[in-house]
Amino acid sequence: MLRGPKNWTELLVAVLLTPVGLVAVSFGLYRARLAPTWTTGKLGVGGPLFAVGLAAMAIGMAPIGWRVPGETDERWEHPALSTSPAT
């Protein structure tokens, strides 16, 4: 279980450096001729695509992150759901 800001910081750094690691691994595999060129190429392209996906997710979730903490308690209260069966 993650506790404290230090662990979350380590997790965030690891996630943000994943694209760099993918590109570095693909370059190393290509240089050492341990994998076919097409495989290392796709792995190398996957790193930047992963970064683009992370950015898109962050942009998509940012409005939610800004809106939710500002909500009042009344706004969060929802009317009770009816208990009658659907017809």
Secondary structure, 3 states (H helix, E strand, C coil): CCCHHHHHHHHHHHHHHHHHHHHHHHHHHHHHCCCCHHHHHHHHHHHHHHHHHHHHHHHHHHHHHHHHHHCCHHHHCCCCCCCCCCC
